[in-house]
Amino acid sequence: MDWNRIEGNWKQIKGQAKEKWGKLTDDELDKMNGRRDQLEGKIQERYGIAKDQAKKDVDIWFNSLKW
């Protein structure tokens, strides 16, 4: 699975992102529309973590997605 599938199915997947990162608002998730760079940036901002850690967290989440 590649990230393009995430972008294409964002409406279905954003609920799983919301479960993982509850500090992200529905509006933020809607606006990012599945774009990985924006997801990582918002996670970094909301959780006060380094860019590398946000990227790692997204990688782990991405690999754990159930379709």
C-alpha positions as a printed Julia matrix, in Angstrom:
67×3 Matrix{Float64}:
   0.0    0.0    0.0
   1.27   3.47  -0.78
   0.36   6.91   0.49
  -1.67   7.68  -2.65
  -4.3    5.23  -1.38
  -4.46   7.2    1.87
  -5.12  10.43  -0.03
  -7.71   8.75  -2.23
  -9.56   7.23   0.71
  -9.0   10.0    3.25
 -12.69  10.35   4.16
 -12.72   6.73   5.33
  -9.27   6.8    6.93
  -9.39  10.11   8.76
 -11.4    8.49  11.56
  -8.45   6.2   12.24
  -6.16   9.23  12.27
  -8.51  10.94  14.73
  -8.38   7.88  17.0
  -4.59   7.94  16.94
  -4.14  11.71  17.28
  -7.14  12.98  19.22
  -5.74  16.48  19.56
  -6.25  17.05  15.83
  -9.59  18.63  15.03
 -12.01  17.35  12.42
 -11.55  20.62  10.54
  -7.77  20.18  10.44
  -8.12  16.61   9.23
 -10.59  17.71   6.54
  -8.31  20.49   5.3
  -5.2   18.3    5.05
  -7.13  15.92   2.81
  -4.7   13.07   3.39
  -1.53  14.99   2.57
   1.24  13.39   4.59
   3.36  16.51   5.02
   0.42  18.39   6.51
  -0.45  15.5    8.82
   3.12  15.34  10.09
   3.22  19.12  10.55
   0.0   19.22  12.56
   1.11  16.31  14.73
   4.4   18.07  15.35
   2.58  21.31  16.25
  -0.16  19.82  18.45
   2.0   17.34  20.32
   5.17  19.43  20.54
   7.41  16.77  19.07
  10.31  16.89  16.64
   9.75  16.54  12.91
  11.63  13.22  12.83
   9.42  11.82  15.59
   6.24  12.94  13.83
   7.44  11.24  10.64
   8.23   8.06  12.56
   4.82   8.1   14.27
   3.05   8.5   10.91
   5.1    5.63   9.46
   4.09   3.35  12.34
   0.42   4.36  12.0
   0.49   3.93   8.21
   1.94   0.43   8.51
  -0.69  -0.55  11.09
  -3.74   0.56   9.06
  -6.41  -2.06   8.58
  -8.28  -1.93   5.25
